Amino acid sequence: MSSVGIATVDTFTTSLKTLLERSNELKPKGGIEPALTATSFNGDVETITQRAEGGLAANAQDHYAALETACRNIFYNQLVRPWRIQITGPQLTNDTQASTSIEDTSFSQIWNLLDIVSILSDIPLCEPGLLFWLVEELLDSQTIDGCRIVFDYLDSRRERLTAKHFKQKQLIILRACNELLRRLSRAEDTVFCGRVFIFMFQSFPLGDRSSVNLRGEYHVENVTVFEKNPLKDVAPMEGSVSAMEVDQAPENVEEASTASKDRPVPGNVRNGSVSPQPAENVAKTVKFDTQEDQSPEPEPDTESLYPIFWSLQDVFSQPTRLFETAVFEPFKSGLDLTLRKFKAVQQHQQPRGTSKPSSEAHRPLKRKRTCTDSDQRDLASSFNPRYLTSRDLFSLEISDLAFRRHILVQSLILVDFLLSLTPKAKKKLETASNKSVLYTYTLPEDEIQWANNIRNDIATYLQQGQEGKFYYRMVDTVLSRDKNWVHWKAEGCPLIKQPPIPPESFIASQKGAQKTSAPKRIRPTPMGSLDLSFLLNTGDEGQAHGLEILKKTARYTLPKVEDFKGPIMEDDFDMDMAKTEVEKESVAVAKASKIWRTLRLASKNRLNLFDKLEDGVGLGPLFETAVVKGDEGEQGRKEEVGGEGVGVAEKENAEVNGAVMEDVPLPAADVTASPGKTV
């Protein structure tokens, strides 16, 4: 490095030490909190900006390199002893360990330096990834407990560290977290591994592809090794009850298998041996030819179940092997036997006379969280997800509820994978672009029925036991959300975050929403209502107006038959004068309405005249007058039917009593038609 470069590094080192002294005044007690910001230094950060703008370095790259060297010098001086630094440069080696304890108060200088570097990278006056480079080396120099404290710092500054220049930082974050995960034990540091994953999930965008397995590769290196004893393991994964439950000489195996098919096996099947039944009990046994055997299935033997159970792990790590019938059938029988064994263990552990374990029955409704952080860490570290496949421990493992649930959750994941291969499920992914996670294999109908049945049985079993319903609801929620992620990956991981809406579109939609939700004025005449303004009309002099028009008797009294004579004649005239088919059709409809109303009125008191009507001639006979005979010696008088001489009520009574009036045809009377009358 040239003399100019060395002078630049020394200048930046002096400025950084000034900021660290100022930070000690702001945080006299040390610690991670509170976080330092640019406003905390009252303009001291601007001195570095002025010196950078003053041309201490030839270009931006030299300026970044000089400031990075100054930060690393201070970082290493605070972290390790000077003689532990290599001569080749200020870089920590794998065997270098921090001489300053991370729990000491003096270690707060490291946290303050990282805050200052974060401020400078946001301006930016240094490389955006410089802070995570220092954090990466800090994690390498600390023990697992020290790394937990480093992650306390990262968790408290996560939003601030990832707010700006994230593209330049994401690869460094990913590399540092993956290196830390390789150091951690999934069995002993489960909680800490979860913290690292959560930090990455919260830092990276939701639709980032860095952790997406686009090609759908499986972890085939995960091989479960277990003991195999060919003398005891008789045909593992065959799924036959006789091969697993009967432990006797080879010549007796066929006999026992035949007996199990033809009739119930006499005796008690326990631990792979058959104990004979007394003769009198055998004689009293009655066998009915039914389609389903009503006798309960015998409990699988633990010793024979051992190889079948651990063989399932090979399928769990390579689900595509189930596309072969030679693998799928043994898997079905093995999973059925495993679930049957779990149910038997659950029944043995369940106290008699109670539906819940005693510990859960007397558990209070509200939990008291009184345990400390150290107790929670010890409790979390006690959980060991690694399988212990020793034959001697198998009976103890299956008696553990957590172990059984873990195996069944694995089974649920695999069964959901099989159900995603049904024709109905594959139809939803016809337009998917990522063919790597789409399989040509289609699950047959009988296998679909088996998968649905075994999934329902597993779901029912997981809801039993201590807090079983809550546990299953949590598992079902996770698996349901995972289906959405699988669908998203099959579509090629499209962008989840949509581009922002232009301001013009937002303003236009906002105005439209305001216009839609604004109170509207009431119409003077609502839609679909009648115009009642005529009620207020005063009318001309000498004419009725307003409500007087509604009070006319012509509006509520029935018209006479003769009133329709004139309108019908006018319709005949209009029919002769009509030139188009539309006019003729309109006149025909109007005439038919008047004829129908005339006939309805005439049916009340002129029913005897209906015999004189002829088709196509007209309604002339209905408009003729009737002659009513009076007393002897008097001349017949002419009278209109329904007139003043004879009341309508009297004629109706006469018709009811069976009286028959003799109608004498008279000359047609003058009838004044009054058009406009309606029935």
C-alpha positions, 0 to 999 in steps of 0.5 A: 500500500502506498504512503497515500493509502496508509495516510488515508487508513490512519485518518479513517482510523482516527475518525472511527476511534473518535466515534467509539469514544463518543459511543462510550459516553452514550452507553456507559454500561455497555451492552447491545442495546440501545442501537446507535444512529447517526443522530446520536453522534451530533454530526461527528459522522459528517467528519468522515463524509467530509474527509471522503469528499475531500479526496483522501482516496483516488477513487471510490474503490480505494476509499472503500478499501481504506475504510474497510482496512481501518474498520478491520484493524479496530475490530481485530484489536478489540477482539484478539490480542495483538500477537495472535494476529497473523503477519500476513494480514489482519485476518482470523484463522480457523484456530484463532479464538477471541481473547476478549470474552463476549460477556465482558463489558469491554466487548461492547466496543464491538457492538458499537463498531458494528453500529457505526459500520452500519451507519457508514454503509447506509450513506454509503461510505463503505462496502454495504456487506462490510458489517456482515463480513465482520459478523461472519468472522465474529461467529467463527471466533466464538463458541456456540454460546457466544454465537447465541449472543451474536444472534441477539445483536442480529435479531435486534438490528435485523430490520435496520440491517436489511433495509438498504442495499440488501442485494449486496448483503444477501449472499454474505448473510446466506453464507454466514448462516449456512456456515453456522448451521454446519457447526450446530447440532440439529439434535442438541441445538434445535432452538438455535437452529430455528433462530438462524432459519427464522432470521433468514426467513425474515431477512429474505423476501417472501418470493426469494428463490435462494432456498427453493428446491426448484428441481425437486431433489430428495435427500437420498443421502439420509440413510437410516441404518438399523440391525438386520438379523435374517434368523429373526426377520422373516420376510420383512415388508411382506405385510402378511400377518402370518409371516410376522406374528408366527415364529416357529419352524419353517414346516409349520409356517404354511400350516399356520397361514392356511389356518389363518385363512380358513378359520380363526387361529385358536389360542392367543397370539402373543410375542410371535407364539401360538398357545393352544386352546382347550378342546372344549373351547374349540368345539364351542366355536361357531364360524359364520361365512361372512365377508368380513372377519368380525374378530379383532386383528391381533396386535403386531409383534414388536420383534417382527415389526422392528425391520418393517418399521425402520424400512419405512424410512427409506421410502420417506427419504425417496418418495418416488420409489413408490411409483414401483408396485414392488415397493408400494405394496410392502409400504402399504402393509408396513404402514398399516402394521405400524399404525395398528401397533401404535393404536395397541400401545395407546390402548395399553397406556390409556388408564381404565375408566378415563378418557384423558391421562391423569396428568392432563385431567388435573392440569389447570386451564391456565398455564403459568409461565414461570420458567427462566430462559435457562430452563427453556433452553434445557427443555428444548435441548432435551428433545432429540430428533435423531433416531436410535435404531437399536433393537433393544430400544425399539419397544421403549421408543414406540412407547413414547408419544412424541416419537409416535407422533413424529413418525405419523407426521412423516407418514402424513407428508408422504400420503399428501404427496401421493394424493397430489398424484391423483387425476383431480390434483394433477388437473390443477397443475396442467398449466404449471411451467416447472416440469421438474416437480411434475410427475407422469405417474398417476395414482390408481383408484384403489390406491387413492382410496387406501391413501384417504383411509390411512390419512383419516386413521392417522388424523384420528390417532394424532388427535388422541392423547395429551393436547392431541387436537391442538397438535393435529391442528398445528400439523394440519395448518402447516401441511395445508400451507405447504401445499400452497408453496408446492403449487407456487414452486410448480408454477415457476416461483412467480413474483409474490410482491406485485409492483406498486400502483401508479399515483394516477391510478390510485387517485382515480380509484380513490375518487371513484370510491368516494363518488360511490360511497357519497350520499345520493340525493333522493329522486323526485320520482323514484324509478318504477313509481307512478306519476301522481302529479295529477292529484295536484292538478287544479284543472280548467274551470268547470272540470273536476280536478285532483281527487274529484276525478277519482271519486267519479262513479264510472271508476268503480261501477261495472259498465253495461253490455251496450257500452262496448257496442260502439268500441267494437264497431270502431275496431272493425272499421280500423281493421278495414282501414289498416294497411300493415300487419302490425296495425292489424295485429294491434287492432285484433288484440284490442278487439279481442279484449273488448269482446271477452269483457262483453261476454263476461258481463253478458254471462250474468244476466243474458246467458239465454242469448248466447244460443243466438251467437254464431261464429264470425257473425258478431255479438249483435244478439247480445245488444238486442232488447228483451220483452218482459210479460206483465199482468193479463189485460195489459199491453206488453211494454218495452223495456231494456234488460237491466233497466229501471222497470226490473231490477238486476237483483230481482232477475238474479233471484228469478234465475236462482228460483228456476223462473224462466222469463220468455224473451220476446225479440223487439226492435233494437233500441238506441244504445249510446256507446261510451268508449273508454270504459273498462271492466 
